[in-house]
Amino acid sequence: MAANARRLCCLSCRNADHHADISDAITRQKQFEPVTNKLWVNRWKQNDTGSHQLRINPLLRRFLPQLDPPANEKILVPLCAKSHDMDLMADDGYQVMGVELSKIAIQAHQRLSDK
């Protein structure tokens, strides 16, 4: 068991499986590479973002009407990538502005929106 894992748990804990789970989580966390601007742009170049959804987020469909934004409201979508969610909001009459670092993502969204 890793010393870090032991410090995360109470001293009286005797559950070895619990400590193994914490230790595994610490190890996995160290394996993740922080997302930098360069990494994000490179992932788009390789078409390996792992974040694009093929359809509109069902939670947006469910909760946007409950927020009841005024017609023609301005909506900012940071880190928008090529999200279909922006199209839903634009089709509903909102002024949508997406902000994205990758030109590839912006161009991909424009191609999808033109269809």
C-alpha positions, 0 to 999 in steps of 0.5 A: 500500500502506498504511503500516500494512500494511508494518509488519505484514510483514517488511522483506525481503518483496517480495510485493505481493499479500501487502501488498495482502491485509494492507491490505485486512484492515486496511480491513475491520477498521476497518469493523466496528462494535463490538458494544455493549449498545445495538447488540445490543438495536437489532439484535434490534429490527430482527431483524438479529442475523446469529447465530441458527442454525436448528438445534442446533449439530452440534459440541455434539451431537458433543462434549457427550457426550465431556465427560460432565457428570454428570446434572442438571449446571448449565450456563450459556449466556452470550449465549444469544439464542434458541439451540436448544442450550439445549433440547438440553441441557435435554432431556438432563436438565441444568439450563440457564440462559441469559443474554441482554441482549435481552428480545426474544431471551428472549421469542423463545426462550420462544416457540420452546421452547413449541412 
